[in-house]
């Protein structure tokens, strides 16, 4: 018996268009380009002594007002090396105008799978330490991580708060995600 495959074409929805744009952006930066600093965000690409290599860059732009809860700044972690990435340490640091609301880190994978990892919340809710983040990333693959945060009521606006994502112990990839503050 002969097996046939049928391809159906899905209509583009805003969510699929955003996902496609994010994947295209990820693919463009995964194939030999280097991360550069821009006024809005910075990212570093590096390899540690064992050959692990990754880039960390900001995800969707985020804006908030002083005193706002439930702000989700994100970072895209991409395996830029030639070997799979397993479990590693991720340290997320809030600046003096923001803090974490919970000790959970959201993780979104390329296949649409959503996970939540319980981490350690330290330094007056301004540092989130995830000792065993299961990256499970093949070369040129990525995932998105996002903590649940709040903007302090005393944060001045307009301005930009920054959240830093440091991967590895010692750190071999780092990136900053801005939170645009407005009134």
Steps between C-alpha positions, in 0.01 A plus 500: 500500500643839403509771761418857402558818686276799472613849576242750611574866489418698813380854472739749659370635828667782695639245746645282220647807329670609823629146558630481143673837535659393830623174345634684195684746725639212702613318187669812367705541817574129537679457169832672539409854593633650818303673768545875516405756758218738419365785711201283597670170586829323524592138448821305513592184321779294645621149562612354828795265548294190418397639163151606604391803302182702522353842445254677726298788355184683588159375394186705439514867603338557838352820639355571844400775740639558851318274746393249232501128582518206257765622260669224298836600349638217289833381367571267209773244567652352184754217478766647270742210549537168327407278797170475689450708814369312803426636845664825612472788745303815414516810719251780430567835665248784527618859524410728792159592350358149458464179700379142452146405602563125522777243502378340176657532157286446192658309212358486148646254251490504122242219488258714704566316825472722809679413824550661839814458708518587870818697574651676803396859564775699680624855569167655599318348201744654251693186397352174370745207497408192298776245576377225269329647195449208260586671172487180294604697191650351186730724293318797341190447716358745750255548784343799671518560876288752688471584871197661664594850616366829632610860467554682830251778570794737557652434156524818300341526159578544220810287496627149449542227760735214413485129576823301449511130408834319570537142375756252635728467800731668418288719274556432129203692356321808626231737378288791619128552447362854535168591660382837367339701780226747419231689691 
